[in-house]
Amino acid sequence: MTTELVRKNEAALTSGRLNKDFFLQGMKIVETHYRNLNWTKDQAMMMFDMLQDMPPEKFRKGVKIMCLKHKELYPGTNIVAYIREYGLVDQNRMNSAEAWGEVLRQVSSTGSYGVPVFSDDIVKRAVECVGWREICMSENIGVERAHFMRAYDRLVERENFNAISGE
């Protein structure tokens, strides 16, 4: 890697905006990893237009995860969607079953009259949808679990969409 390229990469990372050089370098990695993919200059510039609002480190993360996760991609694959999803969505967010486990731990330690503390705002909001007292006092906890998990999944879906779309 030349000194000029290193300087441009550092400038892109510190500016917080994806520049064309950094984008093209990432797409070279994609082309190298998936040899069956190729695109015209116009297609590449359209992809850049769809990705340029991403911070460079998130773009790099998206490219890396995509290359690690998919052994092959087909020519019609929406590469922009993969890069945005893998770069902008929290890949380590707990699933609804893990979140429900956290709720049950709070039920056990806090009780219906206490104020629960959750590690994630989405867990808190899903509990608010169902109702803390309803969860604690339920005679049929499976119903509350189902309502919580549905609410949690919808809230995660919305947050992921907002992260990907830049809303």
C-alpha positions as CSV (number, residue, x, y, z in Angstrom):
1,M,0.0,0.0,0.0
2,T,1.5,3.3,-1.0
3,T,2.0,6.2,1.5
4,E,-0.6,8.3,-0.5
5,L,-3.2,5.6,-0.1
6,V,-2.6,5.2,3.6
7,R,-2.9,9.0,4.0
8,K,-6.2,9.0,2.1
9,N,-7.5,6.1,4.2
10,E,-6.6,7.9,7.4
11,A,-8.3,11.1,6.1
12,A,-11.5,9.1,5.3
13,L,-11.5,7.6,8.8
14,T,-11.0,10.9,10.5
15,S,-13.5,12.8,8.3
16,G,-16.4,10.5,9.2
17,R,-17.5,10.4,5.6
18,L,-16.9,7.7,3.1
19,N,-14.9,9.0,0.2
20,K,-14.6,7.5,-3.3
21,D,-11.0,6.2,-2.8
22,F,-12.0,4.3,0.4
23,F,-15.2,3.0,-1.3
24,L,-13.3,1.8,-4.4
25,Q,-10.7,0.1,-2.2
26,G,-13.5,-1.8,-0.3
27,M,-15.1,-2.8,-3.6
28,K,-11.8,-4.1,-4.8
29,I,-11.9,-6.4,-1.8
30,V,-15.4,-7.5,-2.7
31,E,-14.3,-8.1,-6.4
32,T,-11.3,-10.1,-5.2
33,H,-13.4,-12.2,-2.8
34,Y,-16.2,-12.8,-5.3
35,R,-14.5,-13.2,-8.7
36,N,-17.8,-13.8,-10.5
37,L,-19.0,-10.2,-9.7
38,N,-18.2,-7.3,-11.8
39,W,-19.9,-4.0,-12.4
40,T,-19.7,-1.0,-14.7
41,K,-18.4,2.4,-13.6
42,D,-22.0,3.7,-13.5
43,Q,-23.1,0.8,-11.3
44,A,-20.2,1.4,-9.0
45,M,-21.0,5.1,-8.7
46,M,-24.7,4.2,-8.0
47,M,-23.4,1.9,-5.2
48,F,-21.2,4.6,-3.9
49,D,-24.2,7.0,-3.9
50,M,-26.2,4.5,-1.8
51,L,-23.3,4.0,0.7
52,Q,-21.6,7.4,1.0
53,D,-23.5,8.3,4.1
54,M,-21.9,5.5,6.0
55,P,-19.0,6.2,8.3
56,P,-15.9,4.6,6.7
57,E,-15.3,2.3,9.7
58,K,-18.9,1.0,9.4
59,F,-18.4,0.5,5.6
60,R,-15.2,-1.5,6.3
61,K,-17.0,-3.6,8.9
62,G,-19.9,-4.3,6.5
63,V,-17.5,-5.4,3.7
64,K,-15.5,-7.6,6.1
65,I,-18.6,-9.3,7.6
66,M,-20.1,-9.8,4.2
67,C,-16.9,-11.5,2.9
68,L,-16.7,-13.6,6.0
69,K,-20.3,-14.6,6.1
70,H,-21.0,-15.4,2.4
71,K,-18.8,-17.9,0.6
72,E,-20.3,-16.8,-2.7
73,L,-22.6,-14.2,-4.0
74,Y,-24.5,-14.3,-7.2
75,P,-24.6,-11.5,-9.8
76,G,-28.1,-10.3,-8.8
77,T,-27.2,-10.0,-5.1
78,N,-27.9,-6.6,-3.5
79,I,-24.4,-5.9,-2.2
80,V,-25.4,-2.5,-1.0
81,A,-28.1,-4.0,1.3
82,Y,-25.6,-6.5,2.7
83,I,-22.9,-3.9,3.4
84,R,-25.4,-1.5,5.0
85,E,-26.9,-4.3,7.2
86,Y,-23.6,-5.8,8.3
87,G,-22.0,-2.4,8.9
88,L,-24.9,-0.5,10.6
89,V,-26.9,-3.1,12.5
90,D,-25.7,-4.4,15.8
91,Q,-24.8,-8.0,15.1
92,N,-24.5,-8.9,18.8
93,R,-28.0,-7.7,19.9
94,M,-29.7,-10.3,22.0
95,N,-32.6,-12.3,20.5
96,S,-36.1,-12.2,22.0
97,A,-35.5,-15.4,24.1
98,E,-32.4,-13.9,25.7
99,A,-34.2,-10.6,26.3
100,W,-37.1,-12.5,28.0
101,G,-34.5,-14.2,30.2
102,E,-33.4,-10.8,31.3
103,V,-37.0,-9.8,32.1
104,L,-37.5,-13.0,34.2
105,R,-34.3,-12.2,36.1
106,Q,-35.6,-8.7,36.9
107,V,-39.0,-10.2,37.9
108,S,-37.2,-12.4,40.3
109,S,-34.9,-9.7,41.8
110,T,-37.1,-6.6,41.6
111,G,-40.7,-7.8,41.9
112,S,-43.9,-6.1,40.8
113,Y,-43.5,-3.0,43.0
114,G,-39.8,-2.4,42.2
115,V,-38.4,-0.5,39.2
116,P,-36.6,-2.9,36.9
117,V,-33.3,-2.0,35.2
118,F,-32.6,-3.4,31.8
119,S,-29.4,-3.5,29.8
120,D,-31.1,-2.5,26.6
121,D,-33.6,0.2,25.9
122,I,-35.5,-2.1,23.5
123,V,-36.1,-4.6,26.3
124,K,-37.4,-1.8,28.5
125,R,-39.8,-0.6,25.7
126,A,-41.0,-4.1,25.0
127,V,-41.7,-4.5,28.8
128,E,-43.6,-1.2,28.7
129,C,-45.7,-2.5,25.8
130,V,-46.8,-5.5,27.8
131,G,-46.8,-3.9,31.3
132,W,-44.4,-4.6,34.1
133,R,-47.1,-5.5,36.7
134,E,-48.9,-7.7,34.1
135,I,-45.7,-9.7,33.6
136,C,-45.0,-10.0,37.3
137,M,-48.6,-10.9,38.3
138,S,-49.5,-13.1,35.4
139,E,-51.1,-16.4,36.0
140,N,-50.3,-17.5,32.5
141,I,-46.8,-16.2,31.9
142,G,-46.6,-17.9,28.5
143,V,-49.1,-15.3,27.1
144,E,-47.0,-12.4,28.4
145,R,-43.9,-14.1,27.1
146,A,-45.5,-14.3,23.6
147,H,-46.6,-10.6,23.7
148,F,-43.2,-9.5,24.9
149,M,-41.3,-11.5,22.3
150,R,-43.5,-10.2,19.5
151,A,-43.1,-6.6,20.7
152,Y,-39.4,-7.0,21.2
153,D,-39.0,-8.4,17.7
154,R,-41.0,-5.6,16.1
155,L,-39.0,-2.9,18.0
156,V,-35.7,-4.6,16.9
157,E,-36.9,-4.7,13.3
158,R,-37.8,-1.0,13.4
159,E,-34.4,-0.1,14.9
160,N,-32.6,-2.1,12.3
161,F,-34.6,-0.6,9.5
162,N,-33.9,2.9,10.8
163,A,-30.1,2.1,11.1
164,I,-30.0,0.8,7.6
165,S,-32.1,3.5,6.0
166,G,-30.4,6.3,7.9
167,E,-33.7,7.4,9.4
